[in-house]
Amino acid sequence: MRAVYRALGAAGGIAILSACTSGQSAVQVPSTAVDVQNTSTLQFRVGTANYQGTTYLNTVVTFRQPNGLSATLFNTPTITGPAGFVVPAIAGATNTDTGTNHLSGTPPTQPGTVAVVTTFAQTGGAFAYGFAPANSATTGAANYSKTSTTSSQVAGVSVANSYTQPIFLATAAKLPFILGPPAVPDFHPLSLGFPAGFAGYDSGFVMFAVTPVAGVYAFNLTVPSNIIGQNTAVFNTTATLASAVPLAAIPGPVVGGGAGAAITVTVGPAPAGATSRVIYVADRASAASLFGNQFFAFNAGAAGATFSVPTATLTPGDRFTAWVVAADFDIVGGAQPGNVSTAPALPAQTDVTVSPISPLPPALPITF
């Protein structure tokens, strides 16, 4: 879902630190002479997320080196909200951010030290296009660019190294937002050089099931050095939520075909204020599939249209669901691999609205 391995070489060159995800890190990895502080560009925006009728906080972050790839492979983010912004308690989970006005990450800890439980934990970082639980591992291996799919979560598909959203909601209420073909160039088959399990590219936005409050949100991002307690780089910026009024709710796309005909998804007009839309399709593979679970996406623009799902990698018996996201920024336009700008164009406030999934379970079986 991220930049692929062949593009990772450049990003890997400025992987300052490899850290563990459980506090049992052995932070012994090489650093380089790259000037992360002065060669990296950070952007941060906040907005509203109308998630199937409920208003939450939306974020967009880009953190890139001059060639447009992720600036680092490990960093620790913290978002601090304005007065009145409160992180809710999460049923059955512990989070030291609960009751505070910040969404934080856990810096690297000494080996054998239990890491503090935070929203981003030690796995979560800011990358080329969005937050992701993809910070490097203890061995120095880069999680960024690695994605695996299983069949356990909502819509029949779950992913590793990407957040199903909104964060803080129960698993069954979340969705993955991964850009697959034809919105981005097709990466099938894997012989093209993509890593095993590669599922697609980041969508840039990450939603949190927190009530948004108008005001200024401060964003702090630290890039640790090889020495515990020290940083190679520190970035600070702010974003303003001018209005907590969300974009209007939208219905799910209409799914058709699948019985000897093309698999189609159709959407209506975009809500007022939206300038782009993406239709996301999650394919839950049948036992006979050679490709496993897959994601597809369609860049629907602002007008309604019908799109056909590519069938080359589908297998009879596959089942899929679809949903649509409308936004006041260009979701696909800012994404890799097409956009390698150091600072993709973003409005002052980034709002999204997310439809329910279609069709409602059971998902449509594919027979062709």
N, C-alpha and C positions, 0 to 999 in steps of 0.2 A: 503494500500500500504506500509505500514511500518511494523515494528514488531507488532504482534498482542497484544491484551490486556493482555493475560496471560503472555507475555514476558515484558509487559510495567511496571510491578510492580517494577522491578529492576531499570529501567530507571527513573521511577517516583520518586524513592528515592533520586535522585539528581537533581530533577527539582528545580532549585534555585529560579526561579521567575515566576510568572504568570503575563502576561501583556496583554493590550488590543490591538486591531488592529486599533483603530481610535484616539488614544490619550486621550481617556476618561477612563484611567485605574485607578483602585483602587488597588494599589500594596500592598496588605495585605495578603501575603501567607507565610506559614512556610518554613524556610530553614532547612538544616540538617548539620551535622558535616562532611559530605563527603568532602574530599580534592580534589575538581574538578581540580585544577591547576596541581596537581602531580599524579593524577590517570587517567587522560584523555589523549588520543592520537589523535593528529590532523595530517591529511595529506591533502595536496592541490596540484593539478596539473592543468596545462593549456594545451591547444592544439588547433587544428583547427577543425572546423565543416563544412564539405561540405554539405550544406543543399539544396538538390535538385538543385545543380549547382552553388550556391552562397557560398562564404567562410565567415564564422563567427568565433567567439571565442567559444571554448568549455572549460568547467571546470569539474573537478571531485574533490569532497571533501569527506573525511571520518572523523568523529568525534565520537570516541567510548570510552566507559568505558572498564575495563578489561574483562568483559564477552561478549564484542562484540556489545552490545546494544548502543543506542544513549547516548552520554555522558551527555547531558542535554536536557531539553524540552523547553528551551528558551535561545537564544543567538543572538548577533547582528554582522553580518559579513560586512567586507569592503574589496573590491579588488581594488588595485591601480595599474594601468598599467604603462608601460614605456613611455618615450617621444614619442609623436605622436599618442598615444592611446586616442581616443576621443569618449565619449558617445554621440550618436546621439539624435536629437530631436525626440519625438514620436508624431505623428499626433493625435491631440485631447486629449493629456494627459500632465500633469504637472509633472516634475521630476527635482529636484534640482541638480541631477547628470549630466543633459544635458550640454554638452560643456566642462565637466571636464574629467579627466583621471581616475575617480574612479566610482565603482559600490558599493553603500553603503546601509546600513540599518539604520533604525531610532531607537535610544535607547528609553527605556521607558520614558514617560513624566508624569509630574504632572497631577492629575485629573483636567479636565476642560481645559487643554492646548492642542491646536491643534498640532498634530504631523507633523513634517516636511515630505514632500513627497519625498521619495527616491526610488531607484530601488527595494530593498528588503522590504521597509516599516517596520512596526513593526511586521508583520506576518512572514517575511522570516528569516530562520535560517539555520545553517549547522547541519545535523543530521548524523546518522550512515552511510548513503550511498547517499550523494548528498544534494544539497540545496532544501528546500521546504517551501511553505507558511504555516507552521505548528506550529509556536510558540504558547505557551499555552495561554489560554484565561483569562479574568479578574477573572473568578470564580475559577481559579486554575485547570480547566479541561484541560487535555492534548489533544491537537489536533493531535499530532503525534500518528499515528496508526489509525486515523479515516479517512475514505474515503467514499465519496458518489458519485454516478454517476447520470447524467441526460442525456438529449438527445438534447442538444442545440448547441454543438460546432462541430468543424470539425471532420470528420470521424463518425459523428453521436453520439459522446460520449464526455462528459466533466467530469472533476473530481474536487473535492475539496481537499485542502491540498496537491496538487501536481501541479507543473508548467507544463502547456502546453508550448511547445517550438518551435522555439527559443523565448526567452523573448525579447520584444520590437516589434516583428512582430504583424501585425493585427491578431485578433482572428481566422479569417477564414484561415490564412496561417499556423497556428500552429498545432502541433500534440502532443498527450499524449504518454509517454513512460513508460508503466507500465508492469512489469513482472507478467504474469499470468501462469496457467498451460498450457502445461506440462513442461515448462522450470523450474518451481518451483513446489513443492508439491501442489496438488489440495486442495483448501480450501472450496470446496463445499461439503456438504451443510453447512449452517451457524451453524448447530448443533455441528460442530467440535469445536466451541468455538471462532470463529472469530466474530468481531463486525459487526453489521448490516451495509451494504453498503461497506464492505471490497472488494476492487477491485484488489489488487495485491501488488507487492513489488517494491521498488525503483530500477531504473536502474543506479543510481550513477552519470551519466553525466547530466549537465545542460548547454544548449547553450544560447548564447546571440547574438542578431543580431547587432553585433559591428564588425567592421573590425579589425582582429587580427594584432598586431604589434609584431615583434620579439623582445625579450628582457626579462627582469625580472619583474614578477608580484608579488607585495607584498600582503600578506593576513593577515588581522587583525581580530581577533574574540574575542569579549568581552562577558562575562557571568555576567549579572547584579546581584547585591545583592538585598536584600529587601529594601534598602535605595536608593532613586532616586539619580543618579549621582555617585554612587559607584559601583564597580565591585567585584564579587567574584573571578573571574579569567580573565586573559588576555593572549591570545595566538598570536604569530607572527611567520610567516614563509614566504617563497618565493617559487615561481615556475618559471621555465624558458621556454619560447617559443623559441626554437632554430631555428625553421623554420616555416614560415607562409604558406608554400606550403601544400595544403591539400591532403588527400587521393583522389583517382579518384572517379568520380561520378558513381553511380550504378543504374541500372534499378529496378523498382518495381518487386515484386514477381508475378508469374503467378497464378491466382486464378481459380480453377476449381471445378467441381462437383456441388452439391447443388440441383440437380433435381433428387432425388431418389438415388443419389450416395454420397459417402463420400465427404465432403468439403475438398479441398486440396489447399496447397500453395507450390509453387516450386520456388527455387532460383538458379541462376547460380553461377559461381565461384566468390570468393571474390576478390576485387581489390588488387593490389600489396601493401604490407605493412600491410594489415589487418590480424589479427590473430584470430578474432572471429566475429561472426555475430549472430544477433537476428532478428527473424521475429516477428513483432507485429501484432496482429489481434484485431480489435475493433468490437464487436458485438453490434449492435443497436437492442434492444429487440422489439419484436412485442407487441401489446396490450395484447396478451394472455400469455405472458411469466410470469413464476413464479419467475424468477431469475433476471430480469431487465438487464440493459446493463452490458456487461462483457468484460474483456480483456483476451486474450490468448497470449502466446509467445512460440517460438521455438528456442532452442539453436542450431543454424545451424552449428556452428564451422566454418571452413574455406572452406569447400567443398560444392558444390551444392547438393541439395537433395529435395525430396518431402515429405511433412508432412501432416497428416490428423488432422483436427480440431476436438477435442472431441465434441461429439454430445449430451452427457447426459443432459446438461443444456440448450441446444438450443431448440427453439420452431419454428415450421413452420411459415414463415412470417418474421423471423428475417432477418436483413440485415447486412453485414459486409464488412469491407475494411481491407487491409493489407499493410504493408510497411516493409522495412528491414533496419537495421543499421549494418554497418561493422565498426570495431574498431581495434586499435592496442593494446588493452588490453582486458582482459576477463570480459565482462560485467556481465554475469550470475555468473561467478566464484567468483566475489567480493561481490555478493548480499546476503542479508538475504533471507530465513532463513538458507541457507546452510553454509554461511561464517560468523562465529562469531569470527574471528580473530580481535585482537585489531587494526591491521594495514594490511588490505588486500594488496596483491602485486599489485603495479602500476608501469608502466614505467615512465621515466622522463618526457615524453610528451604524452598526451592522445588525440589522434585524432579520430574523427568519420566521417563517411559519411552516409547520410540519403537519401533513395530513395523517389521518388514520391509515392503516395498511389495507390493501385491497388484493384479492378478495378476502373477506373475513374467513377464518379457519372453517373447514379444511382448505388448504391452499389448492390452487388449480393444478390437477395432474396434467402432465404433458404427454400427449399421444399424437404421434405424427408419422 
